[in-house]
Amino acid sequence: MAPQNDTERLQSAWRALAGDDRIEGWRTIPINVAGPCRLLAGRHFPGNEEAILIGFPSVRLPSDNLLPQGRGFRVARVPGGIAGGTHAWVSLSREPLGSSDFFAMMAGDVMGLLESFPSASRERLFVLFLSRIRAWQDFMERGRQGVLGPEAETGLYGELVVLRDIVATGIPAAYAVEAWQGPLNGLHDFSSNSGALEVKTTVSVNAFPARVESLEQLDPSLKQPLFLVGVRLAVSSTGRTLPGIVDMLRNRLLGEPITLSVFESRLLHAGYLDALADHYTRRFETVGMIVFEVTESFPGLTRDKVDAAMRQAQYELDLDVLHVPGVPLEQACAHLRGSHWNC
């Protein structure tokens, strides 16, 4: 029999805890995890909702109103602890209307995260825990069924291509992944203290339509140097799927567990979930990449180029007909190393 994964272990424990909802309070089963944290699978009655309870040793917990809450789950302190000792306990519980399947994936992912860092400090573990919960919060609050649409799938693939190529130029993976701000709704897809890259991706053959989301996105006065990266993909039977490029980058980050954890959280923020990887069947090849430096003369719309009455704007550029010289990605990354991406 194959070993149970983290989600299956939790679901088995929850089944064992199901029972009479006339009682009140917690019913729990200890789950073994490596490292300083303690973990219990639990149900809280009379609601009978599934939960995990995590004990962090000697960590000062924020108040409940500062802990993440999302569609389908809640995080809360457990008053007075749950098993004594010096651990500070928090619960991650499914809300009554929350999806059991998504919550099980979330709880299993958090459990795997805690097991991945057996020697991490308690403060680091708590920060990683909150970061992952907030990524799930973002994922669930978008109200999707869990699968990215074709345009979002293509856009995420293009950002991952650029992330891969940034690391290939010599930028440390930890800095490159931290700079990947697109999934966090950043103004630019990659941003450091000393510059930014905005990525546009297309599968179009006859043009390169690039949608600019705001008057600020290509405004060089807000971030310098600023580069626009166009990634052209082709759908091909010999290409790589979105899960394929995700796995390729994971393999690249295997030796850097903290960076890998940040990468996993960014994927959740972007709307990508491993459990639904089979839905992404299109295979892409990268058939071209062009990089432009965005200067004051770049043909874009910014606040200082439009009437003050124009409050917001989205517009589209055709990158194939821009009369602007391109630069190599390596040159753009050399500008961006600065103090934040210092190699």
DARASUL-V627883 format. One record per residue. PHI is phi in whole degrees, 0 to 359 (* if undefined). PSI is psi in whole degrees, -180 to 180 (NA if undefined). D_FIRST is the distance of its C-alpha to the first C-alpha in whole Angstrom. Layout:
BEGIN
phi=PHI psi=PSI d_first=D_FIRST
phi=PHI psi=PSI d_first=D_FIRST
END
This chain:
BEGIN
phi=* psi=134 d_first=0
phi=293 psi=146 d_first=4
phi=295 psi=148 d_first=6
phi=288 psi=141 d_first=9
phi=276 psi=178 d_first=12
phi=298 psi=-42 d_first=15
phi=297 psi=-43 d_first=16
phi=295 psi=-38 d_first=13
phi=299 psi=-43 d_first=14
phi=293 psi=-43 d_first=17
phi=297 psi=-37 d_first=17
phi=296 psi=-43 d_first=15
phi=295 psi=-41 d_first=18
phi=297 psi=-38 d_first=21
phi=298 psi=-39 d_first=19
phi=292 psi=-25 d_first=20
phi=271 psi=-13 d_first=23
phi=297 psi=141 d_first=25
phi=181 psi=-150 d_first=28
phi=292 psi=116 d_first=31
phi=274 psi=12 d_first=33
phi=280 psi=-17 d_first=36
phi=281 psi=166 d_first=36
phi=234 psi=148 d_first=36
phi=105 psi=-167 d_first=35
phi=268 psi=142 d_first=32
phi=236 psi=125 d_first=28
phi=225 psi=160 d_first=26
phi=226 psi=129 d_first=23
phi=295 psi=141 d_first=23
phi=240 psi=128 d_first=20
phi=283 psi=127 d_first=20
phi=227 psi=149 d_first=21
phi=285 psi=152 d_first=23
phi=100 psi=-173 d_first=27
phi=281 psi=-15 d_first=30
phi=279 psi=156 d_first=28
phi=248 psi=148 d_first=27
phi=222 psi=135 d_first=25
phi=236 psi=136 d_first=24
phi=277 psi=138 d_first=23
phi=212 psi=165 d_first=26
phi=227 psi=141 d_first=27
phi=251 psi=126 d_first=31
phi=252 psi=150 d_first=33
phi=273 psi=-1 d_first=35
phi=289 psi=-29 d_first=34
phi=70 psi=19 d_first=30
phi=283 psi=147 d_first=29
phi=290 psi=153 d_first=26
phi=200 psi=160 d_first=27
phi=238 psi=146 d_first=26
phi=241 psi=126 d_first=28
phi=245 psi=128 d_first=29
phi=257 psi=117 d_first=31
phi=259 psi=126 d_first=33
phi=288 psi=124 d_first=35
phi=55 psi=39 d_first=39
phi=253 psi=136 d_first=39
phi=276 psi=116 d_first=41
phi=273 psi=142 d_first=40
phi=289 psi=167 d_first=42
phi=292 psi=160 d_first=43
phi=303 psi=-36 d_first=41
phi=290 psi=-11 d_first=44
phi=259 psi=-4 d_first=43
phi=272 psi=150 d_first=39
phi=296 psi=140 d_first=37
phi=230 psi=145 d_first=37
phi=211 psi=178 d_first=36
phi=292 psi=110 d_first=35
phi=102 psi=-6 d_first=32
phi=207 psi=165 d_first=32
phi=214 psi=150 d_first=34
phi=243 psi=132 d_first=34
phi=211 psi=153 d_first=36
phi=291 psi=148 d_first=37
phi=262 psi=108 d_first=36
phi=303 psi=130 d_first=40
phi=73 psi=9 d_first=40
phi=76 psi=-179 d_first=36
phi=230 psi=-25 d_first=34
phi=224 psi=19 d_first=33
phi=73 psi=-162 d_first=36
phi=74 psi=-162 d_first=36
phi=264 psi=4 d_first=38
phi=283 psi=144 d_first=35
phi=260 psi=124 d_first=36
phi=255 psi=137 d_first=34
phi=233 psi=150 d_first=33
phi=249 psi=142 d_first=31
phi=245 psi=109 d_first=30
phi=238 psi=147 d_first=30
phi=282 psi=135 d_first=29
phi=284 psi=155 d_first=33
phi=307 psi=-36 d_first=33
phi=266 psi=3 d_first=34
phi=285 psi=150 d_first=31
phi=291 psi=125 d_first=28
phi=297 psi=-39 d_first=25
phi=294 psi=-48 d_first=23
phi=295 psi=-39 d_first=25
phi=295 psi=-39 d_first=25
phi=298 psi=-41 d_first=21
phi=297 psi=-43 d_first=21
phi=297 psi=-50 d_first=24
phi=296 psi=-40 d_first=23
phi=296 psi=-38 d_first=20
phi=296 psi=-43 d_first=22
phi=296 psi=-41 d_first=24
phi=298 psi=-45 d_first=22
phi=298 psi=-38 d_first=21
phi=300 psi=-48 d_first=24
phi=297 psi=-35 d_first=25
phi=286 psi=-18 d_first=22
phi=282 psi=-14 d_first=24
phi=231 psi=66 d_first=27
phi=296 psi=-23 d_first=27
phi=251 psi=7 d_first=30
phi=288 psi=154 d_first=32
phi=292 psi=157 d_first=35
phi=296 psi=-34 d_first=35
phi=293 psi=-42 d_first=37
phi=297 psi=-42 d_first=35
phi=298 psi=-40 d_first=32
phi=292 psi=-40 d_first=34
phi=297 psi=-44 d_first=36
phi=296 psi=-39 d_first=32
phi=300 psi=-50 d_first=31
phi=297 psi=-40 d_first=34
phi=298 psi=-43 d_first=34
phi=291 psi=-39 d_first=31
phi=298 psi=-41 d_first=31
phi=293 psi=-32 d_first=35
phi=295 psi=-43 d_first=33
phi=294 psi=-37 d_first=31
phi=303 psi=-47 d_first=34
phi=298 psi=-43 d_first=36
phi=300 psi=-48 d_first=33
phi=286 psi=-31 d_first=33
phi=282 psi=-8 d_first=37
phi=282 psi=-9 d_first=37
phi=69 psi=22 d_first=36
phi=273 psi=170 d_first=34
phi=274 psi=4 d_first=31
phi=105 psi=-9 d_first=30
phi=246 psi=130 d_first=31
phi=291 psi=143 d_first=33
phi=289 psi=168 d_first=36
phi=304 psi=-42 d_first=37
phi=293 psi=-43 d_first=40
phi=293 psi=-37 d_first=38
phi=299 psi=-47 d_first=35
phi=297 psi=-43 d_first=38
phi=297 psi=-43 d_first=40
phi=295 psi=-41 d_first=36
phi=301 psi=-44 d_first=36
phi=297 psi=-42 d_first=39
phi=297 psi=-38 d_first=39
phi=291 psi=-35 d_first=36
phi=300 psi=-46 d_first=38
phi=293 psi=-40 d_first=41
phi=302 psi=-46 d_first=38
phi=303 psi=-46 d_first=37
phi=286 psi=-31 d_first=41
phi=299 psi=-47 d_first=42
phi=297 psi=-37 d_first=40
phi=295 psi=-23 d_first=41
phi=282 psi=-9 d_first=44
phi=112 psi=-5 d_first=44
phi=294 psi=130 d_first=43
phi=303 psi=138 d_first=41
phi=302 psi=-38 d_first=37
phi=300 psi=-42 d_first=38
phi=289 psi=-39 d_first=41
phi=295 psi=-43 d_first=40
phi=292 psi=-40 d_first=37
phi=296 psi=-34 d_first=39
phi=284 psi=-13 d_first=42
phi=286 psi=96 d_first=40
phi=256 psi=-6 d_first=42
phi=305 psi=-48 d_first=41
phi=296 psi=-18 d_first=38
phi=266 psi=15 d_first=40
phi=61 psi=33 d_first=43
phi=292 psi=160 d_first=45
phi=299 psi=-36 d_first=48
phi=234 psi=154 d_first=47
phi=292 psi=-35 d_first=44
phi=230 psi=129 d_first=44
phi=215 psi=131 d_first=47
phi=236 psi=180 d_first=48
phi=297 psi=-21 d_first=51
phi=240 psi=17 d_first=53
phi=158 psi=-179 d_first=52
phi=207 psi=156 d_first=49
phi=237 psi=133 d_first=48
phi=248 psi=128 d_first=48
phi=252 psi=132 d_first=45
phi=235 psi=136 d_first=46
phi=232 psi=142 d_first=44
phi=218 psi=154 d_first=45
phi=248 psi=9 d_first=44
phi=289 psi=144 d_first=47
phi=262 psi=-39 d_first=49
phi=268 psi=-8 d_first=53
phi=201 psi=171 d_first=53
phi=234 psi=81 d_first=51
phi=288 psi=126 d_first=51
phi=236 psi=112 d_first=50
phi=276 psi=124 d_first=50
phi=262 psi=126 d_first=52
phi=278 psi=-18 d_first=51
phi=200 psi=171 d_first=54
phi=289 psi=-17 d_first=57
phi=268 psi=-23 d_first=56
phi=299 psi=-38 d_first=53
phi=246 psi=42 d_first=55
phi=258 psi=105 d_first=58
phi=292 psi=-14 d_first=58
phi=287 psi=-16 d_first=60
phi=269 psi=-25 d_first=57
phi=204 psi=124 d_first=55
phi=227 psi=139 d_first=57
phi=285 psi=154 d_first=56
phi=237 psi=132 d_first=54
phi=235 psi=142 d_first=52
phi=255 psi=123 d_first=51
phi=248 psi=121 d_first=48
phi=256 psi=123 d_first=48
phi=248 psi=118 d_first=45
phi=259 psi=125 d_first=45
phi=249 psi=155 d_first=42
phi=234 psi=136 d_first=41
phi=283 psi=125 d_first=39
phi=212 psi=142 d_first=38
phi=294 psi=-19 d_first=35
phi=260 psi=5 d_first=35
phi=277 psi=-165 d_first=34
phi=245 psi=138 d_first=32
phi=282 psi=169 d_first=30
phi=301 psi=-48 d_first=30
phi=300 psi=-30 d_first=27
phi=295 psi=-44 d_first=27
phi=287 psi=-31 d_first=30
phi=300 psi=-48 d_first=28
phi=294 psi=-36 d_first=26
phi=299 psi=-44 d_first=29
phi=290 psi=-37 d_first=30
phi=302 psi=-45 d_first=27
phi=300 psi=-38 d_first=27
phi=295 psi=-29 d_first=31
phi=261 psi=5 d_first=30
phi=303 psi=-34 d_first=27
phi=278 psi=1 d_first=30
phi=232 psi=79 d_first=31
phi=299 psi=-35 d_first=29
phi=293 psi=-44 d_first=32
phi=297 psi=-40 d_first=33
phi=298 psi=-39 d_first=29
phi=296 psi=-42 d_first=29
phi=297 psi=-42 d_first=33
phi=300 psi=-45 d_first=32
phi=298 psi=-41 d_first=28
phi=295 psi=-39 d_first=31
phi=298 psi=-39 d_first=33
phi=299 psi=-42 d_first=31
phi=297 psi=-46 d_first=30
phi=303 psi=-36 d_first=34
phi=284 psi=-12 d_first=35
phi=98 psi=15 d_first=32
phi=260 psi=128 d_first=29
phi=233 psi=127 d_first=26
phi=304 psi=-39 d_first=23
phi=298 psi=-18 d_first=21
phi=250 psi=19 d_first=24
phi=299 psi=-29 d_first=24
phi=295 psi=-16 d_first=24
phi=284 psi=-16 d_first=27
phi=261 psi=92 d_first=29
phi=257 psi=-15 d_first=29
phi=293 psi=140 d_first=33
phi=249 psi=132 d_first=33
phi=243 psi=145 d_first=36
phi=243 psi=141 d_first=38
phi=276 psi=113 d_first=41
phi=254 psi=-4 d_first=44
phi=185 psi=151 d_first=46
phi=214 psi=132 d_first=47
phi=229 psi=142 d_first=50
phi=235 psi=129 d_first=51
phi=242 psi=140 d_first=54
phi=275 psi=129 d_first=56
phi=270 psi=110 d_first=57
phi=245 psi=-177 d_first=61
phi=298 psi=-27 d_first=63
phi=271 psi=-1 d_first=65
phi=295 psi=140 d_first=61
phi=282 psi=71 d_first=61
phi=231 psi=170 d_first=60
phi=260 psi=126 d_first=60
phi=228 psi=168 d_first=61
phi=300 psi=-34 d_first=63
phi=280 psi=-2 d_first=66
phi=251 psi=-3 d_first=66
phi=238 psi=164 d_first=66
phi=297 psi=146 d_first=68
phi=299 psi=-21 d_first=68
phi=287 psi=-18 d_first=67
phi=278 psi=110 d_first=64
phi=274 psi=-40 d_first=61
phi=217 psi=155 d_first=58
phi=200 psi=143 d_first=57
phi=239 psi=143 d_first=55
phi=209 psi=171 d_first=56
phi=234 psi=132 d_first=54
phi=252 psi=147 d_first=55
phi=259 psi=105 d_first=55
phi=293 psi=-20 d_first=54
phi=290 psi=-22 d_first=55
phi=246 psi=13 d_first=59
phi=290 psi=132 d_first=59
phi=264 psi=62 d_first=62
phi=228 psi=131 d_first=60
phi=293 psi=139 d_first=60
phi=276 psi=162 d_first=56
phi=230 psi=153 d_first=55
phi=293 psi=150 d_first=52
phi=300 psi=-36 d_first=49
phi=300 psi=-38 d_first=49
phi=292 psi=-41 d_first=53
phi=297 psi=-43 d_first=51
phi=293 psi=-32 d_first=49
phi=298 psi=-38 d_first=52
phi=293 psi=-30 d_first=53
phi=270 psi=-8 d_first=51
phi=302 psi=-57 d_first=50
phi=44 psi=-155 d_first=52
phi=281 psi=-24 d_first=51
phi=272 psi=-36 d_first=48
phi=252 psi=41 d_first=47
phi=285 psi=122 d_first=48
phi=264 psi=NA d_first=47
END
